């Protein structure tokens, strides 16, 4: 997985580098290295991110929730 595709997948699933570092329980510096292309994205991680990104692409957020606010 290229660094560009790695970042694109994160955008699709609406995760920041901090979010994925937290999910993976890894160092933020490693995620930043993946984004910069200084480390290779492991195959297992690439497969997982691709599946998540495709699910988010196929299932857009519910439009009926846009603009909602609490009345309390």
Secondary structure as GFF3:
##gff-version 3
##sequence-region A 1 72
A	DSSP	alpha_helix	3	12	.	.	.	ID=ss1
A	DSSP	alpha_helix	17	24	.	.	.	ID=ss2
A	DSSP	alpha_helix	28	36	.	.	.	ID=ss3
A	DSSP	alpha_helix	43	58	.	.	.	ID=ss4
A	DSSP	three_ten_helix	63	65	.	.	.	ID=ss5
###
